[in-house]
Amino acid sequence: MCLESFSSEGRHCLKGENYTAYPIGGGYKLVFENGDMNFTNELFERVVEAWSDVLVEITG
């Protein structure tokens, strides 16, 4: 879930919206408003940590 609206590489994450991270071969595809971003497993963990003030993981 996006805690604050932000943009990265032309993709937009809007405050209060939920976005899905799909597992793909060797990583994850994170789907935002106007496109998706692919990350390796290692990079995805770093992105989750770096964006922890604007993005929170919801599981379950």
Secondary structure as UniProt FT lines:
FT   STRAND          6..8
FT   TURN            9..10
FT   STRAND          11..13
FT   TURN            15..16
FT   STRAND          21..24
FT   TURN            25..26
FT   STRAND          27..32
FT   TURN            33..34
FT   STRAND          35..40
FT   HELIX           41..50
FT   TURN            51..54
//
